[in-house]
Amino acid sequence: MKFNNEFKVFFIKLASIFLLIIFAINYTYNLFISDSINILKKISNISDRQSREYLKNKIRKEIKYSIEKDRILSKEDAELLKSFLNKISKELKSE
């Protein structure tokens, strides 16, 4: 009788661990992989003409919005971008 009880406890623990593993795999998939798949789907939609038009119009709208602002970049970002462009310019001149 004791042997039978130990088997029941063993199978209950085994089933619990198995379910936890299934939930962990499902959670990991939903958290990381599904987002990556959605991003890849959006990138592949760029080949669709309608998606390209939508993207082009959205970029134009953002550019127009940025032009209306007094300052597009923060001072720190502007200095960083300036340093980066100067470095690229020096490298292009040296070649």
Secondary structure, DSSP 8 states (H G I E B T S, - for coil): -HHHHHHHHHHHHHHHHHHHHHHHHHHHIIIIIHHHHHHHHHHHGGGSHHHHHHHHHHHHHHHHHHHHSS-SS-HHHHHHHHHHHHHHHHHHHH-
